[in-house]
Amino acid sequence: MRDIKLTLAADGIDPDLVPKRTLASGVRMPVVGMGTFGSDKYSGEQVAAAVIEASTLGYRHFDCASVYGNEALVGEALQMVRQGGVPREELWITSKVWNDMHGDGEVIRSCKQSLKDLRLDYLDLYLVHWPFPNFHPKGCAGDYHNPNAKPYIHAAYMNVWAQMEELVRMGLVRTIGTSNMTAAKMKLLLRDCTVKPAVNEMEIHPHLQQPELYAYMVENGIQPIGFCPIGSPSRPERDRTPADTCDTEDPVILKIADRLGVHPAVVCIMWAVKRGEVTIPFAVKRGQLLGNLKAAVDNPLTPEDLRAIAKIDKNCRLIKGQVFLWRAGLSWEDLWDLDGAIKQ
């Protein structure tokens, strides 16, 4: 990648105008970030180029993870962004520890590797990607099963969380949080932790609004971060089923988009921001990147729109997690503690 002098595009969004959420830890997080999971469809080089493009459009928040396999390339792009004139303190960089690094000392080692790959001295936010040590090979089929998979074991998770807390004490991360947690698991974590999670990253879009879990997080001072905010049209094949629905084809979303003169995906981002989330849509195309960020600062959704969207929740989970199941006879619903009990 070449050296660049980063200037805000003529049609870009002033980063200072992008709203921020104040987390329980006191730090302020931009409400819209760029997700960097390229799925099986976009190369690391494409994602890294989009990071630079997004920066010229006003993005300062980037959501990364070790398992995405592109942090070294994203890190090179972020270094160019900083060298191009964006101070480190204006950026918000998230990463996540993957499921195969939950052992003693492994969380800290994984964080240090992400810092090296991303060319950073610290992360603004570090998350436990999933509450299981179960993992799958890249590009696996939807029915893949790891014979070493385990159910949620709270003592093991608390060992992971103790290392997350240590990362805060070490000054390597400013804020820690969870991802893909249920209320049942979060209750145990809140009971036993020393440093409370500031956020929970969770699948949220108009067809999966998760109102009870969302409310539980807010009531406990935990900021919801929504992934798949437009329904994840680029998700891997293993996460697709015939019963899945498409948010951007919903008549309610289409009607609002037509009235406002925007793409239906932008309506989904507007809804997320208006609802109080932080949202991290993935995009590599300039128009999509710009439209997603504009939704944070130009958001004319009305109370009537919000009421209409509240009625189209279909409880349609797209990232079901079935590849993390630990024994035969279980279904993906067993990962999500739907009856309030943690399945063993």
SVG drawing of the C-alpha trace seen along z (x, -y; Angstrom):
<svg xmlns="http://www.w3.org/2000/svg" viewBox="-47 -19 51 56">
<polyline fill="none" stroke="black" stroke-width="0.4" points="0.0,0.0 1.2,-3.5 1.6,-6.5 -1.4,-8.7 -2.5,-12.1 -5.9,-11.5 -8.5,-14.2 -12.2,-14.1 -14.1,-13.5 -16.2,-16.4 -19.3,-14.3 -18.0,-12.7 -19.3,-13.1 -17.5,-15.2 -16.5,-12.6 -17.3,-15.1 -21.0,-15.0 -21.3,-11.2 -23.1,-10.6 -21.4,-8.6 -22.6,-6.4 -21.1,-6.8 -20.2,-3.4 -20.3,-2.5 -16.5,-2.8 -16.9,-6.4 -15.4,-6.2 -17.4,-7.3 -18.0,-5.1 -19.2,-6.1 -22.7,-4.8 -21.8,-3.5 -18.6,-1.5 -17.4,0.5 -17.5,4.2 -14.5,6.0 -15.8,9.6 -15.4,10.2 -17.2,13.6 -16.1,16.0 -16.8,13.4 -14.3,10.6 -10.5,10.8 -8.4,9.2 -7.1,6.8 -10.6,5.7 -11.5,5.1 -8.3,3.2 -8.9,1.0 -12.4,0.3 -11.0,-0.7 -9.0,-3.5 -12.0,-4.5 -14.2,-4.5 -11.7,-6.8 -11.9,-9.3 -15.7,-9.3 -15.6,-10.0 -15.5,-6.6 -13.4,-6.4 -14.8,-3.1 -13.7,0.3 -14.8,3.6 -12.2,6.4 -11.5,9.9 -8.7,12.3 -10.8,15.0 -11.6,12.8 -8.1,13.6 -7.4,10.1 -6.1,8.1 -2.6,7.8 -3.9,6.2 -6.4,4.1 -3.6,3.0 -1.5,1.9 -4.5,-0.2 -5.0,-1.7 -1.4,-2.6 -1.8,-4.4 -4.8,-6.2 -2.9,-7.4 0.1,-8.4 -2.3,-10.2 -3.3,-12.5 -5.9,-10.8 -4.7,-10.8 -4.9,-7.5 -7.2,-8.9 -9.8,-9.7 -10.1,-6.1 -12.1,-3.4 -10.7,0.1 -12.4,3.3 -11.0,6.8 -12.1,10.1 -10.5,13.3 -11.5,16.4 -12.8,19.6 -9.6,21.6 -7.7,19.1 -9.7,19.5 -7.0,21.4 -4.6,20.1 -2.6,17.2 -4.1,17.6 -6.5,14.6 -3.6,12.3 -1.4,13.8 -4.2,13.5 -4.8,9.8 -1.1,9.1 -1.1,10.8 -4.1,8.7 -2.3,5.6 0.8,6.6 -1.3,7.3 -3.3,4.1 -0.1,2.1 -1.6,0.6 -0.4,0.0 -3.9,0.6 -7.4,1.5 -10.4,-0.6 -12.6,2.5 -11.8,6.2 -14.5,8.8 -14.9,12.5 -16.2,13.6 -18.4,16.5 -19.0,17.9 -17.7,21.4 -14.2,22.8 -15.7,24.5 -14.4,23.6 -14.7,24.6 -12.4,24.6 -12.7,21.8 -15.3,22.5 -16.8,25.5 -20.3,26.9 -23.3,26.0 -23.5,29.4 -19.8,29.5 -19.3,30.8 -16.1,30.5 -15.7,33.7 -13.9,31.7 -16.8,29.1 -18.0,28.4 -21.1,26.7 -20.9,23.5 -18.9,24.0 -19.0,21.0 -15.8,21.6 -14.0,21.9 -15.6,18.6 -14.5,16.8 -11.0,17.9 -11.3,16.2 -12.8,13.1 -10.1,12.9 -7.6,12.6 -9.8,9.9 -9.7,8.0 -5.9,8.4 -5.7,6.8 -7.4,3.7 -4.9,3.6 -2.0,4.0 -3.2,1.0 -3.6,3.1 -7.3,2.5 -9.5,-0.4 -12.8,1.5 -13.9,5.1 -17.1,6.8 -18.9,9.8 -20.4,11.1 -23.2,13.6 -24.1,13.8 -27.5,14.7 -29.2,13.2 -28.7,16.5 -25.0,16.4 -24.7,12.7 -26.3,13.0 -23.6,15.4 -20.9,13.1 -22.2,10.0 -22.4,11.9 -18.8,13.0 -16.8,10.5 -14.6,7.7 -14.7,5.5 -18.2,5.4 -18.6,5.8 -19.3,2.5 -21.0,3.9 -22.6,7.0 -22.3,7.5 -25.3,9.4 -27.3,10.0 -29.9,7.3 -31.9,6.3 -35.6,5.6 -36.4,9.3 -34.4,10.2 -35.0,7.4 -34.4,9.4 -36.4,6.9 -36.1,8.8 -32.3,9.4 -31.8,5.8 -33.7,4.4 -31.8,6.7 -28.5,5.3 -29.6,1.7 -31.0,2.2 -27.7,3.5 -25.7,0.6 -24.4,2.8 -24.4,1.1 -25.9,3.4 -23.8,3.5 -25.7,4.9 -24.1,7.0 -25.9,8.1 -27.9,4.8 -29.2,5.2 -29.7,9.0 -26.2,10.1 -26.7,10.7 -23.1,11.7 -23.1,14.3 -21.5,17.7 -23.5,20.4 -23.3,22.5 -25.5,19.8 -28.3,19.9 -31.5,21.8 -34.7,21.9 -36.6,20.3 -34.5,17.2 -36.2,13.9 -34.8,10.7 -35.1,7.5 -34.4,5.3 -37.3,6.9 -39.9,6.3 -42.8,4.2 -42.6,1.9 -38.9,1.2 -39.5,0.8 -42.3,-1.7 -40.1,-3.8 -37.2,-3.7 -39.3,-4.8 -40.7,-7.8 -37.2,-8.8 -35.5,-8.1 -32.9,-5.8 -31.9,-2.2 -33.8,0.2 -30.5,1.1 -30.1,-2.5 -33.5,-2.4 -32.2,0.6 -29.2,-1.4 -31.4,-4.4 -33.6,-2.2 -30.6,-0.8 -29.2,-4.2 -32.6,-5.6 -33.2,-2.7 -30.0,-3.4 -27.7,-0.8 -24.1,-0.9 -24.2,0.7 -21.4,2.2 -22.5,2.8 -20.1,4.4 -19.5,2.9 -16.7,2.5 -18.5,0.3 -18.2,-3.4 -21.9,-4.2 -22.9,-1.7 -20.2,-2.9 -21.3,-6.5 -25.0,-5.6 -24.5,-3.7 -22.5,-6.5 -25.0,-9.2 -27.7,-7.3 -26.1,-8.3 -26.3,-12.0 -29.3,-12.4 -32.0,-10.2 -35.6,-11.3 -37.3,-8.2 -40.5,-9.1 -42.0,-7.6 -44.6,-6.0 -41.8,-4.4 -40.3,-3.0 -43.7,-1.5 -44.2,0.0 -40.7,1.6 -41.3,2.9 -44.2,5.0 -42.1,6.8 -39.9,8.7 -39.9,12.3 -37.4,13.7 -35.3,14.8 -31.8,15.5 -29.4,15.7 -26.1,16.5 -27.4,19.6 -24.1,21.0 -25.0,24.6 -21.3,25.4 -20.6,24.8 -23.0,27.6 -21.3,30.0 -23.2,33.2 -25.6,35.0 -29.4,34.5 -29.1,30.7 -30.3,28.0 -29.0,24.5 -31.7,23.1 -29.9,24.9 -27.1,22.4 -29.3,19.4 -31.0,20.4 -34.4,19.7 -36.1,21.0 -33.8,19.1 -31.7,22.1 -28.2,22.9 -28.2,26.1 -25.6,28.8"/>
</svg>
